[in-house]
Amino acid sequence: MNASDRRIKVVVAKPGLDGHDQGAKIVVRAMMDAGFEVIYTGLRQTPEQVARIALDEDVDVIALSSLAGSHLPFCRKLKPLLEANGLTDKLWVIGGNLPAQDHEALRELGFKGIFPTGSKLDAVTDYIREHVQ
């Protein structure tokens, strides 16, 4: 069975103390409408929880939604956990309040898809479809 024969599986997580999830819920809905299987973790996830869910659920995509400004410290803690769990072949994406000056650091941490606030939902789902192996 190749990738086109099965549904893309995505975990969407809200890192740290971020208490706003309306945007994340809209993205989850768009992903479901696009035919993806989506696991939404809910609010206030630790890097350890995100890595564990991604591993346990055998997801194709690890997606973070961050509005609280803690994306870089969170991603710096998450990267070694994803690496230790053999999840470097998964697509890592992040969306939310992501200042342009942070994009390069996020890319260096392994987050290939970066979607600042205001990104089109189709851009997110199309990107995932094109980049999942």
N, C-alpha and C positions, 0 to 999 in steps of 0.2 A: 504494500500500500504506500503510495507516495504522498507527499504533503498536500497535493491538490485533492486527494480522495478523502481527507479527514478534516475535521474542524480545527482551526487554530485555537489553542488553549492559552488564555491570558490570565495572569493574576494582576489585579489592580490594587495597590496598597496606598494608604495614607500614612506617611512617615511621621514619627515623633509626636509632638504636641499639637500638630495642625488639627484644628477643630472644625474646619470648613469642608464639607463634602458634597455640596450641590453640584459643583463642576464635575467632580469625579463620577457622581451618579449619572450625569448626562453623558459622559464619555463611555461609561459602562453600558448604558442603553444603546448608544451608537454602535459599540462593538458587538453587542448582541444582535442588533438589527442587521449588521454586516455579516452575521452568521458565525461569529466567534463564540466559543465557550468561554465564559468569563467567571472568575472567582473574585468577588469583591471582599476585601478583608475587613472593611470598616475602618474606623478612626484609630489613631494613636498606636501604630504598629512600631515595634522595635526592629532594628536590622536583623536580629536573630529570628524574629517571627516571620519576616518577609522571606528570608532564605529558607526557613523550614517549610513554609507553605509552598514555595516554588519547587522545592525538592519533592515533597510529599505528593503534590498534585501533578508532577511531571509536566509543567507548563512549557510552552514554546516562547512565551513573552513575559518578562517581568517589567511591569509598568508602575511607575510612581506618580502620584499626584501631590505636588507640594506647593502650598501657598504661604507657609509660615516663615520662609526665609532660611530654613535650616537644611536645605537640600545638599549643600556641599559637605558639611560634617556628617550627615546621615549617609550619603553615598560613599564617603571615605570609610565608614564603618562597614557598610554593606558589601563593598567590592571584595574584600578578603574572605568574607563568609560565602559569597557566591562562588568564588574561586575554590575554596576548600571543599565545597559540595559538588564540584564538577559542573557548575552551571554557566561556564564561560561560553558555551556554544549557543546559549539562549540569547534572544534579542532583548536588550535592556533599553527601555525608553522612559522618558520623564516629561511631565507636563506641569504647567502651572506658572507661578510667579517666579520666573527664571530670568534675572537680568542678563543682558547680552554679554556682559563681562565675565559671566560664570560659564558660558557655553563651552569654551575650550577646555576648562577644567573638568566639566562633566564628560566631554568626549574622551579626555585622557583617562578618566575613571572607567570608561567602557560603555557609557550611555550613548548609543549611536543615534537614537531618535530623540530630538529635543523640541518640545512643543510649548512655546511660551503662551501665556494667557492670550486668548483671541485666535488661536490656531483653529482652522476649520476641522470639523469632525472627520470629513472625508479625507483630509490630508493625513490624519492619524491612522485611520483604518487602511487607506491605500498604502501608506508607508509600511505598516505591519505586514500586509499581504505580500508586498514586494520583497521584504527582507527576511521573512521566516524561511528557514531551510527545511 
